[in-house]
């Protein structure tokens, strides 16, 4: 049950925040909001960047594996 719970929290904990705040932007983002909202926005932006980095690394590793096999 722990894996399902972990997946649920990783997937849906920030869902409401993302749906209200919209896509990640850096210029003028979340100005005038309270500190917790700004911090949540920063965490969400970092999570999106981390996911993109992980996807890039995964694709790079797959390309290298194909080159090595060929």
Secondary structure in CASP SS format (residue, H / E / C, confidence):
PFRMAT SS
TARGET T0000
AUTHOR 0000-0000-0000
METHOD secondary structure of the structure
MODEL  1
X C 1.00
X H 1.00
X H 1.00
X H 1.00
X H 1.00
X H 1.00
X H 1.00
X H 1.00
X H 1.00
X H 1.00
X H 1.00
X H 1.00
X C 1.00
X C 1.00
X H 1.00
X H 1.00
X H 1.00
X H 1.00
X H 1.00
X H 1.00
X H 1.00
X C 1.00
X C 1.00
X C 1.00
X C 1.00
X C 1.00
X C 1.00
X C 1.00
X C 1.00
X C 1.00
X C 1.00
X C 1.00
X C 1.00
X C 1.00
X H 1.00
X H 1.00
X H 1.00
X H 1.00
X H 1.00
X H 1.00
X H 1.00
X H 1.00
X H 1.00
X H 1.00
X H 1.00
X H 1.00
X H 1.00
X H 1.00
X H 1.00
X H 1.00
X H 1.00
X H 1.00
X H 1.00
X H 1.00
X H 1.00
X H 1.00
X H 1.00
X H 1.00
X H 1.00
X H 1.00
X H 1.00
X H 1.00
X H 1.00
X H 1.00
X H 1.00
X H 1.00
X H 1.00
X H 1.00
X H 1.00
X C 1.00
END
